[in-house]
Amino acid sequence: MSSEQKVDIKVMVTSDRLKASVVLVQNQNGVDLTFENVMNKLKENKIVFGIDEEAIKRLIENPVFGTPVVVAQGKPPGKPVDGKLIYHFDIKREIRPKELPDGRVDYKDLGIVQNIRKDDILVTMIDPVDGEDGRDVFGGVIRGQKGRKINLPRGKNTYIDADGHTLKAACDGQVCIIEGKVTVLNTLEINSDIDNSTGNINFVGNVHIKGSVLSGFKVVAEGNIEVDGIVEAAEIEAKGNVVLHKGITGMGKGKVVAGKSVFAKFIENATVVAGEDIQAEAIVHSDIKCGNKLILVGRKASIVGGSCKVGREIEAKVIGSYLSTTTEIEVGVDPLMVERYREIKREISELRENVKKCDQGIEVLRKIEAAGHLTDDKREMLQKFTRSKIMASERLKELQSEYEEIEKRLEERNEGIIKVQDTVYPGVKITIGNVCKLIKEPVKYCRIYREDADIKIAPYA
């Protein structure tokens, strides 16, 4: 370019202040187009950041007139990253049958309940990241946008951990989202029958079923179970109490097991086991076991047929029937303790046999070792036999102690009593401790108890 050519240098800045451009206009009364003059013009306009010196040099070498040429660029602010929540349970849980390892499908296991334990992590909060600050061409700071914080969705029976970023369960129960809040329900309410639409239920808290439990299904809870409808040939198992408002018609297959007590309107053709008490209005042809009391209430308050094994006391209006229905009544010994006694006895026998086999194996291998022919495989086998013997012996010692304690308690338990407010019919077999009596004639308004080696019948008091 000729040194005589003069130009006007104009500076333009975009509205966001992130770009500055130079426009050259030919003017003989202007200034020389030099690097220094362009820089001075930028300085006059207070452009100090992001100046592209190479772009200015190219413009001087190859001038462009009347068209803006970018000579400075600011730094735009960085984009923020919003906070987020990481859920540690399935928030879009699909109800589908469970596929078994052999390829079959269990349509009774639909997995509708998401069980969690106290202090389990439910949600983790990730903090937002603010956008990095930018700079405009004037050197000014352009503040980055702040990331949006998402708060932990704390609902009922949850708490925020000390770190402020973790939502945990305050109790055992079912985790779900209610109105956008993560909630733990310690009582699972089912507003329908337990059938193919729900599948089996296994819950870590209490269960309240507002319908019935149909045949072939199973409900398990670590708390209490309450059923408003009928229980058919189904299984109910709770570590707490079981309440059956309309009773159970078990059809010979229904079973109820409670760690504490069972309360039922009636029990028919079912097995009912309770660690403490059982209370019902009528029991018909059922297998009953409870550790403390069996109490019949209401207008009928009757036991007809089946077997009742009760730890301490039975109270009823009627036992048996005028048809001389075979009914077995046993009190004075906790039936659950007896079952445990038998289990221990069987396990002790198996452990002793195991120890005997270990001793035989050890003896053979010791002889081989003494002869100097013990290979690495045989040495490993010797160690295995030795470990097995130690473990079996320790377990045997524990069980032997429990066995002796239960045996002692069983020998002491002879205080069982049966109270009948109306009639005990023929066909009823009474066992108290290890003494039996068959009722051959109707007996009314009586107490039945053991005295020494005899079963006594006295007036009801």
Secondary structure, DSSP 8 states (H G I E B T S, - for coil): --TT-EEEEEEEE-TTS-EEEEEEEE-TTSEE--HHHHHHHHHHTT--SSB-HHHHHHHHHS--BSS-EEEEE-B-----B--EEEESS-TT-----EE-TTS-EETT------EE-TT-EEEEEE--B----EE-TTS-EE-----------B-TTEEE-TTSSEEEESSSEEEEEETTEEEEESEEEE-S-BSTTT--EEESSEEEESS-B-TT-EEEESS-EEESS-B-S-EEEESS-EEETT-EEEEEEEEEEESS-EEEEEEEEEEEEESS-EEEEEEEEEEEEESSEEEE-TTT-EEEEEEEEESSEEEEEEES-TT---EEEEESS-HHHHHHHHHHHHHHHHHHHHHHHHHHHHHHHHHHHHTT---HHHHHHHHHHHHHHHHHHHHHHHHHHHHHHHHHHHHH----EEEEEEEE-TTEEEEETTEEEE--S-EEEEEEEEETTEEEEEE--
